[in-house]
Amino acid sequence: MENLDNIIERMVQQHRNLQKDIGIALVLSKNEEIKANEINAYLKQFSLDLKEHLNLENGIFYPKLIDAMKSKGIDTLKTEDFINQMKEIGVVVTAFLEKYTEISNIEKDLSIFIKELENIISVLNLRIESEEDGVYSYWGMYK
């Protein structure tokens, strides 16, 4: 059984790592001398970190939270809807990462890559803020 005592702290730390990885990719993409291989390396690290995070969050945290809420007689419909919306954001971010797995796709049209990366960062930050300010706080109430 997974130790869940510090699950919120672990997920928040994962969020910071994700933001750092993808933020560095954005900074690199705006340098005068573009090094697509370095950008790609940070995207690959981000992808690995994201997979680990989503496994913890979607595979353990959300199911345990819903079970705990239901065991206390709480209507989970809105929380489950929120979780599904967060999962959809994960799908969008994953599709972006799949599109740019090859360095040549980054180099092909850098301006489009940067615009899409900025959008992904915005969506990711929205998800992070929504989770940390919302559903993560439920853990202490219902676990």
KEKE-3310 file (N, C-alpha, C; in steps of 0.2 Angstrom, whole numbers, plus 5000, padded with zeros to 4 digits):
npx = (5004:5003:5011:5002:5003:5011:5006:5000:5010:5020:5014:5013:5026:5030:5022:5029:5042:5037:5033:5045:5053:5046:5046:5059:5061:5054:5060:5073:5068:5066:5078:5092:5101:5095:5093:5087:5089:5092:5080:5071:5076:5073:5059:5057:5061:5051:5040:5043:5042:5029:5022:5024:5019:5005:5002:5002:4993:4981:4980:4981:4979:4966:4956:4957:4953:4940:4934:4935:4928:4915:4913:4910:4898:4897:4892:4899:4899:4902:4915:4920:4917:4926:4938:4938:4939:4951:4959:4957:4964:4976:4977:4977:4990:4998:4996:5002:5015:5018:5017:5029:5040:5051:5065:5066:5053:5051:5061:5055:5045:5047:5040:5027:5028:5033:5021:5012:5018:5018:5004:5001:5009:5001:4989:4993:4997:4985:4978:4986:4985:4971:4970:4978:4973:4960:4954:4965:4964:4953:4958:4963:4951:4944:4951)
npy = (4994:5011:5024:5037:5048:5060:5064:5075:5085:5079:5079:5093:5097:5090:5097:5109:5105:5101:5114:5120:5113:5114:5128:5131:5126:5135:5147:5144:5142:5155:5161:5170:5161:5147:5131:5118:5104:5105:5111:5101:5091:5096:5095:5081:5078:5084:5077:5064:5067:5072:5060:5052:5060:5061:5047:5046:5055:5053:5040:5036:5046:5054:5043:5038:5049:5051:5039:5041:5053:5048:5038:5046:5051:5061:5070:5067:5071:5084:5085:5074:5078:5089:5083:5075:5086:5090:5079:5080:5091:5085:5076:5085:5092:5081:5077:5088:5086:5074:5078:5086:5077:5075:5083:5090:5094:5104:5113:5115:5125:5137:5148:5144:5133:5140:5148:5138:5131:5141:5142:5129:5130:5140:5133:5122:5129:5134:5122:5117:5128:5127:5114:5114:5125:5120:5105:5098:5103:5096:5084:5084:5086:5074:5062)
npz = (5000:4996:5004:5010:5017:5014:5002:4996:4997:4990:4977:4975:4974:4963:4954:4954:4949:4936:4931:4931:4922:4910:4909:4907:4894:4887:4889:4883:4870:4866:4865:4857:4850:4845:4852:4848:4852:4865:4870:4867:4875:4888:4886:4885:4898:4905:4900:4906:4919:4920:4917:4928:4938:4934:4935:4949:4953:4945:4946:4960:4970:4966:4964:4978:4985:4980:4985:4998:5001:4997:5006:5017:5014:5005:4991:4976:4963:4957:4960:4954:4941:4940:4941:4929:4920:4923:4919:4905:4902:4904:4893:4882:4885:4884:4870:4864:4868:4861:4848:4847:4849:4841:4837:4824:4822:4831:4826:4813:4812:4822:4828:4828:4837:4849:4852:4854:4865:4874:4876:4881:4893:4900:4901:4909:4920:4925:4928:4938:4948:4950:4955:4967:4974:4976:4974:4981:4994:4999:5003:5016:5023:5020:5020)
capx = (5000:5006:5010:4998:5004:5013:5004:4999:5017:5023:5011:5014:5033:5030:5020:5035:5046:5035:5034:5053:5055:5043:5048:5066:5060:5051:5066:5077:5065:5066:5085:5094:5103:5090:5096:5081:5091:5091:5073:5069:5078:5068:5052:5057:5061:5044:5036:5044:5039:5022:5019:5025:5014:4998:5001:5001:4987:4975:4980:4980:4975:4959:4952:4957:4949:4933:4932:4935:4922:4909:4912:4908:4892:4898:4890:4906:4897:4905:4922:4922:4917:4932:4944:4938:4941:4959:4961:4956:4970:4982:4977:4980:4997:5001:4996:5007:5022:5019:5019:5036:5045:5056:5069:5064:5046:5053:5064:5051:5042:5048:5035:5021:5030:5033:5014:5009:5021:5015:4997:5002:5011:4995:4984:4996:4997:4978:4977:4990:4982:4964:4971:4981:4968:4954:4953:4970:4962:4948:4962:4963:4945:4940:4955)
capy = (5000:5017:5029:5043:5054:5066:5064:5082:5088:5076:5081:5100:5097:5088:5103:5114:5102:5102:5121:5122:5110:5117:5135:5132:5125:5141:5152:5142:5143:5162:5163:5171:5155:5142:5125:5113:5098:5107:5112:5094:5087:5098:5093:5074:5077:5086:5071:5059:5070:5072:5053:5050:5064:5059:5041:5047:5059:5050:5033:5035:5052:5055:5037:5037:5055:5050:5034:5044:5057:5044:5035:5051:5053:5067:5070:5068:5073:5090:5084:5070:5082:5093:5078:5074:5091:5090:5074:5082:5095:5081:5074:5091:5092:5075:5078:5093:5083:5069:5082:5089:5072:5075:5090:5093:5097:5110:5118:5117:5132:5139:5153:5140:5129:5144:5149:5132:5130:5146:5140:5124:5133:5143:5128:5119:5133:5134:5116:5117:5132:5124:5108:5116:5129:5117:5098:5096:5104:5091:5078:5084:5085:5068:5056)
capz = (5000:4995:5010:5007:5022:5011:4995:4993:4997:4984:4971:4974:4972:4956:4950:4954:4944:4929:4929:4930:4916:4904:4909:4904:4887:4884:4889:4878:4863:4865:4865:4850:4847:4847:4852:4848:4855:4873:4871:4866:4881:4893:4885:4887:4905:4907:4899:4911:4926:4919:4917:4935:4942:4932:4938:4956:4954:4943:4948:4967:4973:4964:4966:4985:4987:4979:4989:5005:5001:4996:5013:5022:5012:5001:4984:4973:4956:4955:4961:4948:4935:4940:4940:4922:4916:4924:4915:4898:4901:4903:4887:4878:4886:4881:4863:4862:4869:4856:4842:4847:4851:4836:4836:4818:4823:4835:4821:4807:4813:4829:4830:4830:4843:4854:4853:4857:4871:4879:4878:4886:4900:4903:4903:4914:4926:4927:4931:4944:4952:4952:4960:4973:4978:4976:4976:4985:5000:5001:5005:5023:5026:5019:5020)
cpx = (5004:5005:5008:4999:5006:5011:5003:5006:5020:5021:5013:5022:5034:5027:5026:5040:5044:5035:5041:5055:5053:5045:5055:5066:5058:5057:5071:5075:5065:5073:5087:5097:5099:5093:5090:5083:5090:5084:5070:5070:5074:5061:5052:5057:5054:5040:5036:5041:5032:5019:5019:5019:5007:4997:4999:4994:4981:4974:4979:4976:4968:4955:4951:4952:4942:4930:4931:4929:4915:4908:4910:4901:4892:4896:4897:4905:4902:4913:4924:4922:4924:4938:4944:4940:4949:4962:4962:4962:4976:4983:4979:4987:5001:5002:5001:5014:5023:5020:5026:5041:5051:5059:5067:5058:5047:5056:5060:5048:5042:5043:5029:5023:5030:5026:5011:5011:5018:5008:4997:5004:5005:4990:4986:4995:4990:4976:4980:4986:4975:4965:4973:4977:4961:4954:4958:4968:4957:4952:4961:4957:4942:4944:4954)
cpy = (5006:5021:5035:5049:5060:5067:5071:5086:5086:5079:5089:5101:5095:5093:5108:5112:5103:5109:5123:5119:5113:5125:5136:5131:5131:5146:5150:5143:5151:5165:5165:5165:5149:5135:5120:5107:5099:5107:5105:5090:5089:5095:5085:5073:5079:5080:5066:5061:5070:5065:5051:5054:5062:5052:5041:5050:5056:5043:5031:5040:5053:5049:5037:5043:5054:5045:5037:5049:5053:5040:5039:5053:5059:5066:5072:5070:5079:5089:5079:5073:5086:5089:5076:5079:5092:5085:5076:5087:5091:5078:5079:5092:5087:5075:5083:5090:5078:5073:5084:5084:5073:5082:5093:5096:5104:5115:5120:5124:5134:5144:5149:5136:5134:5146:5144:5130:5135:5145:5134:5126:5136:5138:5124:5122:5134:5128:5115:5121:5129:5118:5110:5120:5126:5110:5095:5097:5099:5085:5078:5084:5078:5061:5052)
cpz = (5000:5001:5007:5012:5019:5004:4992:4992:4991:4977:4969:4972:4965:4952:4949:4949:4937:4927:4927:4923:4910:4903:4906:4897:4884:4884:4883:4871:4861:4864:4858:4846:4849:4847:4853:4852:4863:4874:4871:4873:4887:4892:4887:4894:4908:4906:4904:4917:4926:4920:4925:4939:4940:4935:4946:4957:4952:4945:4955:4970:4972:4966:4974:4988:4986:4983:4996:5006:5001:5003:5018:5020:5008:4994:4980:4965:4954:4955:4955:4941:4934:4938:4932:4918:4917:4920:4907:4897:4900:4896:4882:4879:4883:4873:4861:4863:4863:4849:4842:4850:4847:4836:4830:4818:4827:4830:4815:4807:4820:4832:4832:4837:4849:4856:4857:4864:4876:4881:4882:4893:4903:4905:4909:4921:4929:4930:4938:4950:4955:4956:4966:4977:4979:4979:4981:4992:5003:5004:5013:5026:5025:5020:5026)
residu = (MET:GLU:ASN:LEU:ASP:ASN:ILE:ILE:GLU:ARG:MET:VAL:GLN:GLN:HIS:ARG:ASN:LEU:GLN:LYS:ASP:ILE:GLY:ILE:ALA:LEU:VAL:LEU:SER:LYS:ASN:GLU:GLU:ILE:LYS:ALA:ASN:GLU:ILE:ASN:ALA:TYR:LEU:LYS:GLN:PHE:SER:LEU:ASP:LEU:LYS:GLU:HIS:LEU:ASN:LEU:GLU:ASN:GLY:ILE:PHE:TYR:PRO:LYS:LEU:ILE:ASP:ALA:MET:LYS:SER:LYS:GLY:ILE:ASP:THR:LEU:LYS:THR:GLU:ASP:PHE:ILE:ASN:GLN:MET:LYS:GLU:ILE:GLY:VAL:VAL:VAL:THR:ALA:PHE:LEU:GLU:LYS:TYR:THR:GLU:ILE:SER:ASN:ILE:GLU:LYS:ASP:LEU:SER:ILE:PHE:ILE:LYS:GLU:LEU:GLU:ASN:ILE:ILE:SER:VAL:LEU:ASN:LEU:ARG:ILE:GLU:SER:GLU:GLU:ASP:GLY:VAL:TYR:SER:TYR:TRP:GLY:MET:TYR:LYS)
# end
